[in-house]
Amino acid sequence: MMPDEASISELLDDAEITRTVRFALDEDIGSGDLTAALLPDDSAAARVVCRDVAIICGHYWFDKVFALLDPDIQIDWLVQEGEQVGPAQTICQLKGMARALVTGERTALNFLQTLSGVATCVRQYVNAVEGTGVRVLDTRKTLPGLRKAQKYAVRCAGGHNHRIGLYDGILIKENHIQAAGSVCAALEQARSQAAEGCLIEVEVENLDQLREAVACQATRVLLDNFPAEMLPVAVAIAGDAVETEVSGNVSLTNIRELALSGVDYISVGALTKNVTAVDLSMRFTS
């Protein structure tokens, strides 16, 4: 695991999941579920079906929705986290009071379809660089309130986490460099303030900045929007002592070419920013 990569236990903090799910339920239910009140309060069974080819992710958030509504609801998962499913495949079965099932349906599916959408996208990028040794990283371009959930989905699908937020790593960007006066000045200031083991990475926009970062003993450089043909040169300048990360305009069509340049990491904002939800539905079976 990379030093800057969060532990799974940090991403699956139960108290934080509870807060997130409770907020989502409050947002949906408000003063009460008027439609659920039309149903007889009898026991029912239901199943969730996937209509896409997808990587399933989000059990913990889905389970928490129903646990908060009615802890007696039983959920039987037929698909593991990170497992691929196909259209018309049943991914879980539920049993409990009908009103609680329909009240939680939309919120539970919202979490599951969103996180499965992230995981499905990530798996495509991970598959695209298979065999190159490159690690696919996420970014901070996440949906507000769902950062750790989305970063967990990235891990479920075989991707890796960059820093979780501004508090657990330093990424020196163009504005920081301009304010400090130079790449070296910014790096020296970061080293003087960072705790031991803290990730310090500097973004460079050209080969001159890269050479300056290497001369100042940077440990990782972010090659921002470098043309693909320039990357092998950048990797050679960085050498073995400096890790290299590519970012900017990365897509499924060009990520393998970028990976074959010899860089160590490729970060992709689209993994968590451009989310296409997986098509899921829940239907009563009795």
C-alpha positions as CSV (number, residue, x, y, z in Angstrom):
1,M,0.0,0.0,0.0
2,M,1.3,3.5,-0.8
3,P,2.1,5.7,2.2
4,D,-0.5,8.2,1.0
5,E,-3.2,5.5,0.5
6,A,-6.0,5.4,3.2
7,S,-6.7,2.2,5.0
8,I,-10.0,0.4,4.1
9,S,-11.0,0.8,7.8
10,E,-10.6,4.6,7.4
11,L,-12.8,4.6,4.4
12,L,-15.4,2.4,6.0
13,D,-15.8,4.3,9.3
14,D,-19.2,3.2,10.6
15,A,-19.9,6.5,12.3
16,E,-19.3,8.4,9.1
17,I,-21.4,6.0,7.0
18,T,-24.2,6.4,9.6
19,R,-24.1,10.2,9.4
20,T,-24.1,10.1,5.6
21,V,-27.0,7.7,5.4
22,R,-29.0,9.4,8.0
23,F,-28.6,12.7,6.2
24,A,-29.8,11.1,2.9
25,L,-32.8,9.5,4.6
26,D,-33.8,12.7,6.3
27,E,-33.5,14.5,2.9
28,D,-35.9,12.0,1.4
29,I,-38.4,11.2,4.1
30,G,-38.7,14.6,5.8
31,S,-41.8,14.5,8.0
32,G,-42.8,11.1,6.8
33,D,-43.3,8.7,3.8
34,L,-46.8,9.5,2.7
35,T,-46.8,6.8,0.0
36,A,-45.5,4.0,2.2
37,A,-48.4,4.7,4.6
38,L,-50.8,3.5,1.9
39,L,-49.4,-0.1,2.2
40,P,-50.5,-2.6,4.8
41,D,-47.8,-3.0,7.4
42,D,-47.1,-6.6,6.5
43,S,-43.9,-8.6,5.9
44,A,-42.6,-8.7,2.4
45,A,-39.7,-10.0,0.3
46,A,-37.9,-8.2,-2.4
47,R,-34.9,-8.5,-4.6
48,V,-32.5,-6.0,-6.3
49,V,-31.7,-6.7,-9.9
50,C,-29.0,-5.1,-12.0
51,R,-29.8,-4.2,-15.6
52,D,-26.2,-3.4,-16.7
53,V,-22.8,-5.0,-16.9
54,A,-21.3,-3.6,-13.7
55,I,-19.0,-3.9,-10.8
56,I,-21.1,-3.9,-7.7
57,C,-20.0,-1.7,-4.8
58,G,-21.8,-0.1,-1.8
59,H,-23.0,-2.9,0.4
60,Y,-22.2,-1.0,3.6
61,W,-24.3,2.1,2.7
62,F,-27.2,0.0,1.3
63,D,-27.3,-2.1,4.5
64,K,-27.1,1.0,6.7
65,V,-30.2,2.5,5.1
66,F,-32.3,-0.4,6.1
67,A,-30.6,-0.9,9.5
68,L,-31.6,2.6,10.4
69,L,-35.2,2.2,9.2
70,D,-35.8,-1.3,10.7
71,P,-33.0,-3.4,12.1
72,D,-35.1,-6.5,11.7
73,I,-34.8,-6.3,7.9
74,Q,-32.8,-9.2,6.5
75,I,-30.5,-8.7,3.5
76,D,-28.9,-11.6,1.7
77,W,-26.1,-10.5,-0.7
78,L,-25.6,-12.8,-3.7
79,V,-22.8,-10.7,-5.1
80,Q,-19.6,-9.7,-3.3
81,E,-18.2,-6.2,-3.3
82,G,-16.0,-5.6,-6.4
83,E,-17.7,-8.5,-8.3
84,Q,-18.8,-8.1,-11.9
85,V,-22.5,-8.8,-12.7
86,G,-24.5,-8.9,-15.9
87,P,-28.0,-7.7,-17.0
88,A,-30.9,-9.3,-15.2
89,Q,-28.7,-10.6,-12.4
90,T,-30.1,-10.6,-8.9
91,I,-27.6,-9.0,-6.5
92,C,-29.4,-9.3,-3.2
93,Q,-32.6,-10.4,-1.6
94,L,-34.4,-8.6,1.3
95,K,-37.1,-9.6,3.8
96,G,-38.9,-7.3,6.2
97,M,-41.8,-5.0,6.8
98,A,-43.1,-3.7,3.5
99,R,-43.3,0.0,4.5
100,A,-39.7,0.1,5.6
101,L,-38.6,-1.6,2.4
102,V,-40.3,0.9,0.1
103,T,-39.2,3.8,2.3
104,G,-35.6,2.9,2.1
105,E,-35.6,1.7,-1.5
106,R,-34.6,4.9,-3.3
107,T,-32.0,6.0,-0.9
108,A,-30.4,2.6,-0.7
109,L,-30.4,2.2,-4.5
110,N,-28.9,5.8,-4.9
111,F,-25.9,4.8,-2.8
112,L,-25.5,1.4,-4.5
113,Q,-25.9,2.7,-8.1
114,T,-23.6,5.6,-7.6
115,L,-20.8,3.6,-6.0
116,S,-21.2,0.8,-8.4
117,G,-21.0,3.3,-11.2
118,V,-17.6,4.6,-9.8
119,A,-16.3,1.0,-9.5
120,T,-17.4,0.1,-13.0
121,C,-15.6,3.0,-14.5
122,V,-12.5,2.4,-12.4
123,R,-12.3,-1.3,-13.5
124,Q,-12.3,-0.2,-17.1
125,Y,-9.3,2.1,-16.5
126,V,-7.5,-0.5,-14.4
127,N,-8.0,-3.1,-17.2
128,A,-6.7,-0.7,-19.8
129,V,-3.3,-0.4,-18.1
130,E,-3.0,-4.1,-17.1
131,G,0.6,-5.4,-17.4
132,T,2.2,-2.0,-17.4
133,G,2.8,-1.7,-13.6
134,V,1.1,1.7,-13.5
135,R,-1.3,2.5,-10.7
136,V,-4.5,4.3,-11.5
137,L,-5.2,7.0,-8.9
138,D,-8.3,8.9,-8.0
139,T,-8.4,12.7,-7.2
140,R,-10.3,15.1,-5.0
141,K,-12.9,15.7,-7.7
142,T,-15.6,13.8,-5.8
143,L,-19.3,14.3,-5.1
144,P,-19.6,16.5,-1.9
145,G,-20.3,14.4,1.1
146,L,-19.3,11.1,-0.6
147,R,-15.6,11.4,-0.8
148,K,-14.6,8.4,1.3
149,A,-17.4,6.4,-0.2
150,Q,-16.2,7.1,-3.7
151,K,-12.6,6.4,-2.8
152,Y,-13.7,3.1,-1.3
153,A,-15.4,2.3,-4.6
154,V,-12.1,3.1,-6.4
155,R,-10.3,0.6,-4.2
156,C,-13.0,-2.1,-4.7
157,A,-12.4,-2.0,-8.4
158,G,-8.6,-2.2,-8.2
159,G,-7.7,1.4,-8.3
160,H,-5.7,3.4,-5.7
161,N,-6.3,6.4,-3.6
162,H,-4.4,9.7,-3.9
163,R,-4.7,11.9,-0.7
164,I,-8.2,11.9,0.9
165,G,-8.2,15.6,1.4
166,L,-6.1,18.6,2.1
167,Y,-5.2,17.3,5.5
168,D,-3.3,14.1,4.7
169,G,-0.9,15.1,1.9
170,I,0.8,18.1,0.2
171,L,0.3,18.7,-3.5
172,I,2.2,21.8,-4.6
173,K,0.5,23.4,-7.6
174,E,1.1,26.4,-9.8
175,N,-0.4,28.9,-7.4
176,H,1.7,27.6,-4.6
177,I,4.8,27.8,-6.7
178,Q,4.1,31.3,-7.8
179,A,3.4,32.5,-4.3
180,A,6.6,30.8,-3.0
181,G,8.7,32.1,-5.9
182,S,10.0,28.9,-7.3
183,V,9.6,25.1,-7.3
184,C,12.6,24.7,-4.9
185,A,11.3,27.4,-2.5
186,A,7.9,25.7,-2.4
187,L,9.4,22.3,-1.8
188,E,11.6,23.6,1.0
189,Q,8.7,25.3,2.7
190,A,6.6,22.1,2.5
191,R,9.4,20.0,4.0
192,S,9.8,22.4,6.8
193,Q,6.2,22.2,7.8
194,A,5.2,18.6,6.9
195,A,4.9,15.8,9.4
196,E,7.2,12.8,9.0
197,G,5.9,10.4,6.3
198,C,3.6,13.0,4.8
199,L,3.3,12.8,1.0
200,I,4.9,15.8,-0.7
201,E,4.3,16.1,-4.4
202,V,4.9,19.0,-6.8
203,E,3.1,19.7,-10.0
204,V,5.3,20.7,-12.9
205,E,4.2,22.1,-16.3
206,N,7.4,21.8,-18.4
207,L,10.7,20.1,-18.5
208,D,12.5,23.1,-16.9
209,Q,10.3,22.9,-13.8
210,L,10.8,19.1,-13.7
211,R,14.6,19.5,-13.8
212,E,14.3,22.0,-10.9
213,A,12.1,19.6,-8.9
214,V,14.6,16.8,-9.4
215,A,17.6,19.0,-8.5
216,C,15.7,19.9,-5.3
217,Q,15.2,16.2,-4.5
218,A,11.4,16.0,-5.0
219,T,10.1,12.5,-4.2
220,R,7.1,12.7,-6.6
221,V,6.3,14.9,-9.4
222,L,2.9,15.4,-11.1
223,L,3.4,15.9,-14.9
224,D,0.5,18.1,-15.7
225,N,-0.9,17.9,-19.2
226,F,2.4,16.8,-20.7
227,P,2.1,15.6,-24.3
228,A,2.4,11.8,-24.6
229,E,5.5,12.1,-26.7
230,M,7.3,14.1,-24.0
231,L,6.6,11.6,-21.2
232,P,9.5,9.2,-21.9
233,V,11.9,12.2,-21.8
234,A,10.3,13.3,-18.5
235,V,10.6,9.8,-17.0
236,A,14.3,9.7,-18.0
237,I,14.9,13.1,-16.3
238,A,13.1,12.0,-13.1
239,G,15.2,8.8,-12.9
240,D,14.7,6.1,-10.4
241,A,14.7,8.4,-7.3
242,V,11.6,10.5,-8.3
243,E,8.2,9.0,-8.8
244,T,6.2,10.3,-11.7
245,E,2.5,10.8,-12.0
246,V,0.5,11.9,-15.1
247,S,-2.6,14.0,-14.9
248,G,-4.8,15.9,-17.3
249,N,-6.9,14.9,-20.3
250,V,-6.6,11.2,-19.4
251,S,-9.2,9.0,-21.1
252,L,-9.8,5.3,-21.8
253,T,-8.5,5.9,-25.4
254,N,-5.1,7.3,-24.3
255,I,-4.4,5.9,-20.9
256,R,-2.5,2.8,-22.1
257,E,-0.2,4.9,-24.3
258,L,0.5,7.1,-21.3
259,A,1.1,4.1,-19.1
260,L,3.6,2.6,-21.6
261,S,5.8,5.8,-21.2
262,G,7.2,4.4,-17.9
263,V,5.4,6.6,-15.4
264,D,4.5,5.2,-12.0
265,Y,1.0,6.7,-11.5
266,I,-1.9,8.1,-13.6
267,S,-4.5,10.1,-11.8
268,V,-8.0,10.4,-13.4
269,G,-10.6,12.9,-12.2
270,A,-13.3,11.2,-14.3
271,L,-13.3,8.2,-12.0
272,T,-15.3,10.0,-9.4
273,K,-16.4,13.2,-11.2
274,N,-18.2,11.9,-14.3
275,V,-20.3,9.2,-12.6
276,T,-22.7,7.2,-14.6
277,A,-25.0,5.4,-12.2
278,V,-25.6,1.7,-12.7
279,D,-29.2,0.8,-13.6
280,L,-30.7,-1.1,-10.6
281,S,-34.2,-1.9,-9.5
282,M,-35.9,-3.4,-6.4
283,R,-39.1,-5.4,-6.8
284,F,-41.3,-7.2,-4.3
285,T,-41.3,-11.0,-4.8
286,S,-44.0,-11.7,-2.3
